[in-house]
Amino acid sequence: MALLYVFLARRCTRFRRIRSSLSSYLMQSTFSKIWFVASVALLAFLIGFAVRAARVPPNDVLKQAWMQARSTVEPPTFLKPRVHDRSGVRRADPDAMQDGVTLLTSTWKGPEGWSPRIRLINRAGDVLHEWRIDETALFADSLDLSRKHYLHGSHLLPNGDVLFNVEHGGTARVDACGTVKWRLPIGTHHSIDRAADGSFWVSDLTQSLRRTSSAYPDGYPGLEAAYFDRLTRISPEGQVLQTIGVLDILYGSDLARYVSKAYISGQQESPESDLPGTDPTHLNDVEPLPPSMADEYPLFEAGDLLVSLRNVHLVFVLDPETETVKWHASEPFIMQHDPDFIGDGWIGVFDNNRDFTERGTVQGGTRIIGIQPHTDSTRKLFPTPQSESFHTKKGGKWQLLDNGNLLLTEHHAGRVMEVAPDGRTVWEWIHPPHEGSTVPAVQEGTRYDLSPDDLSDWPCASKDFVRTPTPQ
């Protein structure tokens, strides 16, 4: 057959013309098919994009279905390697404890699977009240499935209402029964702090990549497209009252060098990295100075904001009206969290002291550092020679209690511990492990001056009555 083909090809000019025409036809036909398939694919993509952008109702259903399917094949990101060989409550010195109930935010597994929850426990670890949160139903219209989402930041009110953030999905306020009073589907995360006027300052983030702002219409020199951190003030009714762009503050206050510093050091460690990337600042706390403390801080006034930026190792105090930075510090902490005004002119900082080992073996573990801006003084509040090992490379919170004790959240280890001023552990709670080798991370442990009797005055006060918040 091959020989016949060669003979005809050489001898028959007509055959060569036929073959050429046939080849041309086949090429055109193949190109047409490819073009048709590509056109259909492009059309499908554009339709899908339009559906997502317009938030057509099936989009939300598909998002939830895809999220559930993905969770069955991917290990949960909130599970961390187990550190401690015990779980539950340990009361090392009950007489030295601060009274009150402890609010926990984490993830627990029930008959229907894993769910983020807010729990109130007493010193024995008994659950006094619980809110079980269905974050995908609550913020189906704002959650970005490509990013992590979990409870991150909360604030409990005396009447049993609680505000909480779903990371990068929004903020909601629910009552003790779990009924949603309002929800705000914006990019809030990390922290919620109440101001003297009843409003709330919340860490916030743009929900899409951006390059410019009204203050910098040509972009920020040295930065590509990124998620922009914002300081956002929310009314008790859930309305946005004020928004301050973090990058605007840094570039307008000659503090952008800290972004450059973090970028350059990152390039030295990993030249192929694209730092600072899409998360140049990583805001993790914004807290107003209470009027009751203002006289103790000579450099500041009531309502000034204490701000923490993890990725640039920077803490500063800002006047929210003039957007003027009054003070800043980038030492002696590394990738810090949760700075607090603690009185007598001092600011306490949760210094993660990250050294890229699992348990902080190079730097010595996580610390609580005190800074007094008007005297430029520093001191270490924790640990002491009497302290147990404590380290979390990411996350973490702390609270100075009324009796001088410290309540510390060891995020990755799933532990909340109360330590006396001398560093001794007087109480701890550790999340029960999962399958022996992992433990759910704990985002927050906060002590509230409430008693079981106070909780009994709430509607739906029983811990057995639990509702998943759903939009009204």
C-alpha positions in Angstrom: 0.0 0.0 0.0 2.9 2.3 0.9 4.6 1.5 -2.5 1.4 2.3 -4.4 1.1 5.6 -2.6 4.7 6.5 -3.5 4.1 5.5 -7.1 0.9 7.6 -7.5 2.5 10.6 -5.7 5.4 10.6 -8.1 3.6 9.8 -11.2 0.2 11.5 -10.9 0.1 15.3 -10.8 -3.6 15.2 -10.4 -3.2 13.0 -7.3 -0.8 15.5 -5.8 -3.3 18.3 -6.3 -6.1 16.2 -4.8 -3.8 15.4 -1.8 -3.0 19.1 -1.3 -6.6 20.1 -1.4 -7.5 17.3 1.0 -4.8 18.3 3.4 -5.9 22.0 3.2 -9.5 21.0 3.9 -8.5 18.8 6.9 -6.4 21.6 8.3 -9.2 24.1 7.9 -11.6 21.6 9.4 -9.3 20.9 12.4 -8.8 24.6 13.0 -12.6 25.2 12.8 -13.1 22.5 15.4 -10.4 23.9 17.7 -11.9 27.4 17.3 -15.4 26.1 18.1 -14.2 24.3 21.2 -12.2 27.3 22.4 -15.1 29.7 21.8 -17.5 27.4 23.8 -14.9 27.3 26.6 -14.5 31.0 26.6 -18.2 31.6 26.6 -18.7 29.2 29.5 -16.0 31.0 31.4 -17.5 34.4 30.8 -21.0 33.2 31.8 -19.5 31.7 35.0 -17.7 34.9 35.8 -20.8 36.9 35.2 -22.8 34.6 37.5 -20.3 34.9 40.2 -19.9 38.7 39.8 -23.7 39.2 39.8 -24.1 36.7 42.7 -26.9 34.9 40.9 -28.6 32.6 43.4 -27.2 29.3 42.0 -23.7 30.6 42.5 -24.1 30.5 46.3 -25.4 27.0 46.2 -22.6 25.8 44.0 -20.1 27.6 46.3 -21.4 25.7 49.3 -21.5 22.4 47.5 -17.9 22.8 46.2 -16.7 23.8 49.7 -18.3 20.7 51.2 -16.8 18.4 48.5 -13.4 20.0 49.0 -13.5 19.4 52.7 -14.0 15.7 52.2 -10.7 15.3 50.4 -8.5 18.0 52.1 -7.4 17.8 55.7 -8.9 20.6 57.8 -6.5 23.5 58.1 -7.5 24.2 61.7 -6.0 20.9 62.9 -2.4 21.3 64.2 0.2 18.8 65.4 -0.5 17.9 69.0 1.9 19.5 71.5 0.6 18.7 75.0 0.0 15.2 76.3 -3.1 16.2 78.2 -6.5 17.9 77.6 -9.3 19.5 79.4 -8.9 21.7 82.5 -6.0 21.7 85.0 -6.4 23.9 88.1 -2.9 24.2 89.5 -3.8 27.0 92.0 -7.5 27.7 92.0 -7.2 30.3 94.8 -5.0 32.4 92.6 -7.4 32.5 89.6 -9.3 35.5 88.5 -13.1 35.1 88.8 -15.4 35.0 85.7 -16.2 32.9 82.7 -13.9 32.2 79.8 -14.9 32.6 76.2 -13.3 30.2 73.7 -13.4 30.4 70.0 -12.3 27.2 68.1 -13.7 24.3 66.2 -15.4 21.2 67.6 -16.6 18.0 66.0 -20.2 16.9 66.6 -22.6 14.4 65.0 -22.8 16.5 61.9 -19.1 17.1 61.5 -16.8 19.9 62.4 -18.2 23.4 63.1 -16.8 26.6 64.5 -18.2 27.5 67.9 -18.1 30.1 70.6 -18.2 28.6 74.1 -18.4 30.0 77.6 -16.9 27.7 80.2 -16.4 28.0 84.0 -13.2 27.3 85.8 -14.0 23.5 85.9 -14.4 23.5 82.1 -18.1 23.0 82.1 -19.9 24.5 79.1 -22.3 27.2 80.3 -23.3 28.5 76.9 -22.5 27.9 73.2 -23.1 29.4 69.8 -22.6 27.0 66.9 -21.8 29.0 63.7 -22.6 27.9 60.1 -20.2 30.4 58.5 -20.9 29.2 54.9 -24.6 29.9 55.3 -24.1 33.1 57.1 -21.7 34.6 54.6 -22.3 32.7 51.4 -22.3 35.9 49.5 -19.0 37.1 50.6 -16.7 34.2 51.5 -13.8 33.6 49.1 -13.4 29.8 48.8 -9.7 30.2 47.9 -8.9 31.6 51.3 -9.2 30.2 54.8 -12.3 31.1 56.7 -12.9 30.5 60.4 -14.0 32.5 63.5 -11.4 35.1 64.2 -12.3 37.9 66.6 -15.2 38.2 69.0 -16.7 40.5 71.6 -19.3 39.4 74.2 -21.8 42.0 75.5 -23.4 41.7 79.0 -26.9 41.0 77.6 -25.7 37.8 75.8 -25.2 39.3 72.4 -21.9 38.4 70.7 -20.2 39.9 67.8 -17.8 37.8 65.8 -15.8 37.8 62.6 -15.7 35.0 60.0 -12.2 35.5 58.6 -12.4 37.6 55.4 -16.2 36.9 55.2 -17.8 39.5 57.5 -18.9 40.4 61.0 -22.2 39.4 62.6 -24.1 40.2 65.8 -26.2 37.5 67.3 -28.2 37.3 70.5 -27.9 34.6 73.2 -30.3 32.4 71.2 -28.2 32.6 68.0 -30.7 34.9 66.2 -28.8 37.2 63.8 -29.4 40.8 64.6 -27.3 42.0 61.7 -24.5 40.9 59.5 -21.9 42.9 57.5 -20.4 41.0 54.6 -17.0 42.7 54.3 -13.5 41.4 54.7 -13.2 41.6 58.5 -10.8 39.4 60.4 -8.7 39.0 63.6 -10.1 41.4 66.1 -13.2 43.4 67.4 -12.7 46.0 70.1 -15.4 48.3 71.6 -14.9 52.0 71.7 -16.2 54.3 74.5 -19.2 55.5 72.3 -20.4 51.9 71.8 -19.0 51.5 68.3 -16.6 48.8 67.3 -13.2 49.0 65.7 -12.5 45.9 63.5 -9.6 44.7 61.5 -10.7 44.7 57.8 -9.4 43.8 54.4 -10.4 44.5 50.8 -12.0 41.4 49.3 -10.3 41.8 46.0 -6.7 42.6 44.9 -6.1 46.3 44.4 -3.3 48.5 43.2 -4.5 52.1 44.0 -6.4 54.1 46.5 -7.9 57.6 46.3 -4.8 58.9 48.1 -2.5 57.0 45.8 -4.3 56.9 42.4 -1.0 55.8 40.6 -0.4 53.0 43.1 2.0 52.5 46.0 5.6 52.6 44.9 7.2 49.2 45.1 4.0 47.3 45.5 2.0 45.2 43.1 -1.7 44.2 43.4 -2.5 43.3 47.0 -5.3 42.9 49.5 -5.4 46.3 51.4 -5.8 46.3 55.2 -8.2 48.7 56.7 -9.2 50.0 60.1 -13.0 50.0 60.1 -15.4 51.4 62.7 -18.8 49.8 62.9 -21.9 51.1 64.6 -23.8 48.9 67.2 -26.4 48.5 64.4 -23.8 47.1 61.9 -23.2 50.2 59.8 -19.7 51.2 58.6 -18.9 54.6 60.1 -15.3 55.1 59.1 -12.6 53.3 57.2 -8.8 54.1 57.3 -6.4 52.6 54.8 -3.4 51.1 56.4 -1.1 51.6 53.4 -2.2 55.2 53.1 -1.1 55.7 56.7 2.3 54.0 56.2 3.1 55.8 52.9 1.9 59.1 54.3 3.8 58.8 57.5 7.3 57.8 56.2 6.7 54.3 57.5 6.7 52.5 54.2 10.3 51.6 54.9 9.1 48.9 57.1 7.4 47.2 54.2 10.6 47.5 52.2 12.6 46.2 55.1 10.4 43.1 55.4 10.5 42.6 51.6 14.3 42.8 51.4 14.9 40.4 54.3 12.4 38.0 52.8 14.2 38.1 49.4 17.5 37.3 51.2 16.0 34.2 52.7 14.2 33.1 49.6 15.2 35.0 46.4 12.6 33.3 44.3 9.8 34.6 46.6 7.4 37.4 45.6 7.4 39.3 48.8 5.6 41.3 50.0 3.1 39.7 47.7 -0.6 40.1 48.2 -0.5 40.5 52.0 2.1 43.2 52.6 1.0 44.3 56.1 -1.2 41.7 57.8 -3.2 43.8 60.2 -4.1 41.8 63.3 -5.4 44.3 65.9 -6.9 47.7 66.3 -7.8 48.9 69.8 -9.0 52.4 71.0 -7.5 54.0 74.1 -10.3 54.1 76.8 -11.0 57.5 78.3 -10.5 56.0 81.8 -6.8 55.3 80.9 -6.0 58.3 78.8 -4.4 60.4 81.5 -1.8 57.6 82.0 -0.5 58.0 78.5 1.1 61.4 78.1 1.7 61.0 74.3 -1.8 60.0 73.4 -5.5 61.0 73.8 -8.7 59.0 74.4 -9.8 57.3 71.3 -6.4 57.0 69.7 -5.9 53.6 68.0 -3.3 51.0 68.9 -2.5 49.0 65.7 -0.5 45.9 65.0 0.9 44.9 61.6 2.4 41.4 61.7 4.2 41.1 58.4 6.2 44.3 58.9 6.8 43.7 62.7 5.2 47.1 63.5 3.0 48.5 66.3 1.9 52.1 66.2 -0.6 54.6 67.7 -2.8 56.6 65.4 -5.1 59.6 65.8 -8.2 58.3 63.8 -9.4 61.9 63.1 -6.2 63.4 61.7 -4.7 60.0 60.7 -1.5 61.1 62.3 0.9 58.5 63.7 1.9 59.6 67.2 4.3 56.7 68.0 5.6 53.5 66.5 7.9 50.6 67.4 9.2 47.6 65.5 11.3 46.1 68.3 11.8 43.9 70.3 9.1 41.7 68.8 8.8 39.4 65.7 5.5 38.8 63.9 3.6 40.1 67.0 -0.2 40.1 67.8 -2.7 41.7 70.1 -1.0 44.9 71.6 -3.1 46.2 74.5 -3.2 49.4 76.6 -2.5 48.0 80.1 -2.3 51.2 82.2 0.5 53.4 83.7 1.6 54.3 80.3 2.4 50.8 79.3 1.5 48.8 76.1 1.7 45.0 76.3 2.5 43.1 73.1 2.0 39.4 72.4 5.4 38.7 70.8 5.2 35.5 68.8 9.0 35.7 68.6 8.8 33.5 65.6 12.0 31.8 64.6 10.7 29.2 62.1 11.0 26.3 64.5 7.9 24.6 65.7 8.4 25.4 69.4 10.6 28.5 69.3 13.8 26.7 70.2 16.0 29.3 68.7 14.4 32.5 70.1 13.1 30.9 73.3 9.4 30.9 72.6 6.5 33.4 72.6 6.7 36.3 75.0 4.6 39.1 76.4 6.6 42.4 76.1 5.8 45.7 77.8 6.7 49.0 76.2 6.3 52.4 77.8 6.3 54.9 74.9 6.9 58.2 76.9 10.0 56.8 78.6 11.1 54.5 75.8 11.3 51.6 78.3 10.7 47.9 77.7 10.3 44.9 80.0 9.4 41.3 79.7 6.1 40.4 81.4 6.2 36.7 80.5 7.8 34.1 80.6 9.7 34.0 83.9 12.0 31.2 85.2 8.9 29.7 86.8 6.9 29.5 83.5 6.0 26.5 81.5 7.0 26.2 77.8 4.7 28.5 75.7 5.0 29.1 72.0 2.8 29.7 69.0 4.4 30.7 65.7 1.1 32.2 64.4 -2.0 33.6 66.0 -2.4 34.0 69.7 -3.9 36.5 72.1 -3.4 37.7 75.7 -5.3 39.6 78.4 -4.2 41.3 81.5 -6.7 40.3 84.2 -7.9 42.5 87.1 -5.9 40.6 89.7 -2.6 41.0 87.7 -2.7 37.5 86.1 -2.3 37.0 82.4 -4.6 34.9 80.2 -2.7 33.5 77.3 -3.9 31.8 74.1 -1.5 29.3 72.6 -3.2 29.2 69.2 -1.4 26.3 67.5 -1.2 24.1 70.6 -5.0 24.5 71.3 -4.3 25.8 74.8 -5.6 28.7 77.0 -3.6 29.3 80.2 -3.8 31.7 83.1 -0.5 32.6 84.8 0.2 34.6 87.9 2.5 37.7 87.9 5.4 35.5 88.8 4.8 33.3 85.7 3.4 30.2 87.4 0.5 28.5 85.7 -2.6 28.6 87.9 -5.2 27.3 85.4 -5.3 25.9 81.9 -7.7 24.5 79.3 -6.5 22.4 76.4 -8.7 21.4 73.5 -9.3 17.6 73.3 -7.2 16.0 70.6 -8.4 14.6 67.3 -7.3 11.0 66.5 -4.5 11.3 69.0 -2.0 13.3 66.9 -3.7 16.6 66.1 -5.6 19.3 68.0 -7.9 22.1 66.7 -6.3 25.5 66.9 -7.9 28.0 69.4 -8.3 31.5 68.1 -9.2 33.2 71.4 -9.5 32.8 75.1 -11.0 35.8 76.9 -12.1 36.1 80.6 -15.4 38.0 81.2 -16.6 39.3 84.6 -19.8 37.3 84.5 -21.3 34.6 86.8 -23.6 31.7 86.0 -26.4 33.8 87.5 -25.7 36.5 85.0 -26.0 34.0 82.2 -29.3 32.7 83.6 -30.8 36.1 82.9 -30.2 35.7 79.2 -32.9 34.4 76.8 -32.1 30.9 75.8 -29.7 30.7 78.8 -29.4 26.9 78.8 -26.3 25.4 77.1 -28.6 22.7 75.7 -30.4 25.3 73.5 -28.1 26.0 70.6 -29.0 27.6 67.3 -26.9 28.1 64.3 -27.1 31.8 63.3 -28.9 32.2 60.0 -29.8 35.5 58.2 -33.2 36.8 58.9 
